[in-house]
Amino acid sequence: MTEPLIEVHDDATALATAVAGALVARLADAQERGEEPQVALTGGSIADQLHHQLTRLGNDHGTDWARVVFWWGDERFVARGSDERNAGAARAAFLDPVGADPGKVHEVPAADEVDDVAAAAAAYATTLREHGSGEFEVVLLGVGPDGHVASLFPGHPALDDEGIAVAVTDSPKPPPQRVSLTFNALNRARTVWFIVSGEAKAEAVAKALAEHPPADPHEVPAAGVTGSVETVWFLDRESASKL
């Protein structure tokens, strides 16, 4: 387990700009080592701003987006064309404009492609076994006001799932059906970056980073994910206000 680092930025725009620059540089470094880095993307409003900044940077630092493998930490189980899908928003704002290789962009099956959410989770886990490297270079995670990450919610049975991907059928946040990577999968990462913006998240951030006593991941799931090399909390001033 790595000791978390904390970076505080003035606002959400500065936060997204900093994360984008760090990610482009990190992926370029991995490619210079001859690796094909694998990244787990997140959704939400801060992710939208991050995608904008990544597209603005393009191939700065020499990043070859066609040599990056993309996954998602979670996905809403809705139809392929739904505006609620994290993957659709990421493709339109970021992946397509920068030239990501469609064959290396691995989406969770949509509600109009498989029988049910359990089948979607099973298929996603199979894809990760077949095309994953065994370790993410970077896992990006947002944090909810309740401390959830991906679609792992406080007190939910999915927190104890020991597989790779889990079906969530009763999410407290709509839509109710989702597919999420498990703690087991999210923790197979060299680097975990939390990206958190807004005063509504401040209490969850403070709880997740508390040392005495440390947070229980069953109560604050954000406390249950760390990188093997680096864990960074990228915050704006509002989300850091209770530290």
C-alpha positions in Angstrom: 0.0 0.0 0.0 1.3 3.4 -1.0 1.0 6.5 1.2 -1.4 8.8 -0.6 -0.2 12.1 -2.1 -2.5 15.2 -2.1 -2.6 17.9 -4.8 -4.9 20.8 -4.3 -5.8 23.1 -7.2 -7.8 26.3 -7.3 -10.8 25.1 -9.2 -12.2 22.3 -11.3 -10.6 23.7 -14.5 -7.2 23.9 -13.0 -7.7 20.4 -11.6 -8.6 18.9 -14.9 -5.7 20.7 -16.6 -3.2 19.3 -14.1 -4.5 15.8 -14.4 -4.5 15.9 -18.2 -0.9 17.1 -18.2 0.2 14.4 -15.7 -1.6 11.6 -17.6 -0.2 12.6 -21.0 3.3 12.6 -19.5 2.8 9.3 -17.7 1.6 7.5 -20.8 4.4 8.9 -22.9 7.0 7.7 -20.3 5.4 4.2 -20.4 5.5 4.1 -24.2 9.2 5.2 -24.1 9.8 2.1 -22.0 8.3 0.0 -24.8 5.1 -0.6 -22.9 1.5 -0.3 -24.1 -0.1 1.3 -21.1 -3.6 0.4 -20.0 -5.9 3.0 -18.4 -9.2 2.8 -16.6 -11.3 5.9 -17.3 -13.9 7.3 -15.0 -17.2 9.2 -15.7 -18.9 12.2 -14.3 -18.7 16.0 -14.7 -15.0 16.2 -13.8 -14.2 13.5 -16.3 -15.9 15.7 -19.0 -13.5 18.5 -18.2 -10.6 16.1 -18.2 -11.5 14.8 -21.6 -11.6 18.3 -23.0 -8.1 19.0 -21.7 -6.8 15.7 -23.0 -8.1 16.5 -26.4 -6.5 20.0 -26.2 -3.2 18.5 -25.4 -3.4 15.8 -28.1 0.0 14.1 -28.6 2.0 16.5 -26.4 4.9 14.8 -24.8 4.9 12.3 -27.7 1.9 10.3 -26.5 0.6 7.9 -29.1 -3.0 7.4 -28.2 -3.3 4.6 -30.7 -1.0 2.6 -28.4 -3.0 3.1 -25.3 -5.5 0.4 -24.1 -8.7 1.9 -22.5 -11.1 0.5 -20.0 -13.8 1.9 -17.7 -14.0 1.5 -13.9 -17.7 1.3 -14.2 -20.5 1.7 -16.7 -24.3 2.3 -16.6 -26.3 -0.6 -17.9 -28.3 1.2 -20.5 -28.6 1.1 -24.3 -25.6 1.7 -26.5 -26.9 5.0 -27.7 -27.9 6.4 -24.3 -26.4 9.7 -23.2 -25.9 8.1 -19.8 -23.1 5.8 -20.9 -19.6 6.9 -19.7 -18.1 5.3 -22.8 -20.2 7.3 -25.3 -19.2 10.6 -23.7 -15.5 9.7 -23.6 -15.5 8.6 -27.2 -17.1 11.7 -28.5 -15.1 14.2 -26.4 -11.7 12.5 -26.2 -11.0 9.1 -27.7 -12.2 9.7 -31.3 -10.6 13.2 -31.6 -7.2 12.0 -30.4 -7.1 8.9 -32.6 -7.5 6.1 -30.1 -7.5 2.6 -31.7 -11.1 1.3 -31.6 -9.7 -2.2 -31.1 -8.1 -1.1 -27.9 -11.1 0.7 -26.4 -12.9 -1.9 -24.3 -16.4 -1.0 -23.4 -18.9 -2.8 -21.1 -21.6 -4.5 -23.2 -24.7 -2.4 -23.4 -28.3 -3.2 -22.3 -29.4 -3.8 -25.9 -26.4 -6.2 -26.6 -26.7 -8.8 -23.9 -29.5 -10.5 -21.9 -28.9 -8.8 -18.5 -26.5 -6.9 -16.4 -24.9 -10.1 -15.0 -24.1 -11.2 -18.5 -22.5 -7.8 -19.2 -20.3 -8.1 -16.1 -19.3 -11.6 -17.0 -18.4 -10.5 -20.6 -16.4 -7.5 -19.4 -14.5 -9.7 -17.0 -13.7 -12.1 -19.8 -12.5 -9.3 -22.0 -10.2 -7.9 -19.3 -8.7 -11.4 -18.7 -8.1 -11.8 -22.5 -6.8 -8.3 -23.3 -5.6 -6.9 -20.0 -2.0 -6.8 -19.1 -2.6 -7.8 -15.5 -1.9 -4.3 -14.3 -3.3 -0.9 -15.2 -0.8 1.9 -15.6 -3.3 4.4 -14.3 -6.8 4.0 -12.8 -8.8 7.2 -12.7 -11.5 7.5 -10.1 -14.1 10.1 -9.2 -15.6 10.0 -5.7 -19.2 10.5 -4.8 -20.5 12.5 -1.8 -21.2 9.1 -0.1 -17.6 8.0 -0.7 -18.4 5.6 -3.5 -15.9 4.9 -6.3 -16.7 3.4 -9.7 -20.1 1.7 -8.8 -19.0 0.4 -5.5 -21.3 1.9 -2.9 -21.2 2.0 0.9 -22.6 -1.1 2.4 -23.2 -2.8 -0.9 -22.6 -6.6 -1.4 -20.4 -5.7 -4.5 -17.7 -4.5 -2.1 -17.0 -8.1 -1.2 -17.0 -9.6 -4.7 -13.7 -11.2 -5.4 -14.0 -11.4 -9.1 -13.0 -8.8 -11.7 -16.3 -7.2 -12.7 -19.5 -7.2 -10.7 -23.1 -6.6 -11.6 -24.9 -3.9 -9.5 -28.6 -4.2 -9.6 -29.7 -1.8 -7.0 -27.5 1.3 -7.2 -28.6 4.0 -4.9 -27.7 6.4 -7.7 -29.7 6.1 -11.0 -29.6 4.2 -13.2 -30.0 1.3 -10.8 -28.2 -1.3 -13.0 -24.5 -0.9 -13.5 -21.3 -2.9 -14.1 -18.3 -2.1 -11.9 -14.7 -3.3 -11.6 -14.2 -4.8 -8.2 -11.7 -3.7 -5.5 -9.7 -6.7 -6.7 -9.4 -5.3 -10.2 -9.1 -1.7 -9.4 -6.2 -2.4 -7.0 -4.2 -4.0 -9.8 -2.8 -0.7 -10.8 0.6 1.0 -10.7 -1.0 4.3 -10.2 -4.4 5.3 -8.8 -5.5 8.9 -9.3 -8.6 10.2 -7.5 -10.1 13.3 -9.2 -12.5 15.2 -7.0 -14.2 18.5 -7.4 -16.8 20.4 -5.4 -17.8 21.1 -1.8 -20.3 18.3 -1.8 -17.4 15.8 -1.9 -15.4 17.4 0.9 -16.6 15.2 3.7 -16.1 12.0 1.8 -12.6 13.1 0.9 -11.8 13.8 4.6 -13.2 10.5 5.7 -11.3 8.5 3.0 -8.0 10.2 3.9 -8.5 10.0 7.7 -5.6 8.2 9.5 -7.0 7.9 13.1 -9.0 5.8 12.8 -8.5 4.8 9.1 -11.6 4.6 7.1 -13.4 1.3 6.6 -13.8 0.6 2.8 -17.2 -0.8 3.5 -18.3 2.6 4.8 -16.1 4.7 2.5 -15.2 2.7 -0.6 -12.7 5.3 -1.8 -10.5 4.2 1.0 -10.3 0.7 -0.5 -8.3 1.5 -3.7 -4.5 2.3 -3.8 -1.8 2.0 -6.4 1.1 -0.3 -6.0 3.5 2.6 -6.9 1.5 5.8 -6.4 -1.8 7.0 -5.1 -2.7 10.7 -5.7 -5.7 12.7 -4.7 -6.2 15.5 -7.2 -8.5 18.0 -5.4 -9.9 21.5 -5.9 -10.1 23.8 -3.0 -13.7 23.1 -2.3 -13.3 19.3 -2.2 -10.2 19.7 0.0 -11.9 22.2 2.4 -12.4 19.6 5.3 -8.9 18.2 5.3 
